[in-house]
C-alpha cells in the first residue's frame, strides 16, 4: 500500500488524499451504530460511531483483514455541526478502535439514513496485499 501525497500539498490530517494498493479487495457495506443483533444501545453520536467502527473491524476480520488494510472510508452523517464540534472525542474513539490507520476518506452530511435512529453510517474498502 502506498499513500499518495502530491508534492507541495499540505499533508492531510486524519486521512489520506489517496492510496494505491494491490491485492484482494474487501468491500464493507455501510455500518451504523447498532450491535450485531441490530439493536441500538445509544442515541449518542460518538457512541454510535464507536459501534459502527467496531462493526467495521468485525467485518474486516471475517475477510482476514484489519484496519491497517483500509484504503477508503466514506462517512454519512446527519449533523456536520455536531461532527465538527466533537472532533476531539471522535478522534479518540477512532484511534482506540481503528488505531492510527488513516485511509482516503470522504464525509458528507445527509438528510436521513434508512434506520431512523442512526446518526452515522460508514462504509469501507480494504485491500489485502497479494
URWO-V11104 format. One record per residue. RES is the residue in one small letter. D_FIRST is the distance of its C-alpha to the first C-alpha in Angstrom with 1 decimal. Layout:
# URWO-V11104
res=RES d_first=D_FIRST
res=RES d_first=D_FIRST
This chain:
# URWO-V11104
res=x d_first=0.0
res=x d_first=3.8
res=x d_first=6.7
res=x d_first=9.7
res=x d_first=13.0
res=x d_first=15.9
res=x d_first=18.4
res=x d_first=21.2
res=x d_first=19.9
res=x d_first=20.6
res=x d_first=17.5
res=x d_first=16.9
res=x d_first=18.3
res=x d_first=17.1
res=x d_first=14.5
res=x d_first=11.9
res=x d_first=13.3
res=x d_first=10.4
res=x d_first=6.8
res=x d_first=5.7
res=x d_first=4.4
res=x d_first=7.1
res=x d_first=9.4
res=x d_first=12.1
res=x d_first=12.3
res=x d_first=14.2
res=x d_first=16.5
res=x d_first=18.4
res=x d_first=21.6
res=x d_first=23.0
res=x d_first=24.0
res=x d_first=27.0
res=x d_first=28.8
res=x d_first=30.8
res=x d_first=30.7
res=x d_first=30.3
res=x d_first=33.9
res=x d_first=33.3
res=x d_first=35.4
res=x d_first=34.9
res=x d_first=35.7
res=x d_first=35.6
res=x d_first=36.0
res=x d_first=34.3
res=x d_first=31.2
res=x d_first=29.4
res=x d_first=30.5
res=x d_first=29.4
res=x d_first=25.9
res=x d_first=25.6
res=x d_first=26.7
res=x d_first=24.4
res=x d_first=21.4
res=x d_first=22.9
res=x d_first=23.2
res=x d_first=19.6
res=x d_first=18.7
res=x d_first=21.5
res=x d_first=20.3
res=x d_first=16.7
res=x d_first=18.4
res=x d_first=20.5
res=x d_first=17.5
res=x d_first=16.5
res=x d_first=13.6
res=x d_first=13.6
res=x d_first=12.8
res=x d_first=9.7
res=x d_first=8.3
res=x d_first=9.6
res=x d_first=8.3
res=x d_first=12.0
res=x d_first=15.3
res=x d_first=18.7
res=x d_first=21.7
res=x d_first=25.2
res=x d_first=27.8
res=x d_first=31.6
res=x d_first=32.4
res=x d_first=30.4
res=x d_first=33.1
res=x d_first=32.6
res=x d_first=28.8
res=x d_first=29.2
res=x d_first=32.1
res=x d_first=30.3
res=x d_first=26.9
res=x d_first=27.7
res=x d_first=28.4
res=x d_first=25.4
res=x d_first=23.0
res=x d_first=24.7
res=x d_first=24.4
res=x d_first=20.8
res=x d_first=19.9
res=x d_first=22.3
res=x d_first=20.7
res=x d_first=17.0
res=x d_first=16.7
res=x d_first=14.9
res=x d_first=11.9
res=x d_first=12.1
res=x d_first=10.3
res=x d_first=12.0
res=x d_first=15.5
res=x d_first=18.9
res=x d_first=22.2
res=x d_first=25.4
res=x d_first=28.9
res=x d_first=30.7
res=x d_first=34.4
res=x d_first=34.0
res=x d_first=32.0
res=x d_first=33.4
res=x d_first=34.2
res=x d_first=36.9
res=x d_first=36.0
res=x d_first=32.3
res=x d_first=31.2
res=x d_first=27.5
res=x d_first=25.2
res=x d_first=21.4
res=x d_first=19.2
res=x d_first=15.6
res=x d_first=13.0
res=x d_first=10.4
res=x d_first=8.4
res=x d_first=9.3
res=x d_first=7.7
res=x d_first=10.7
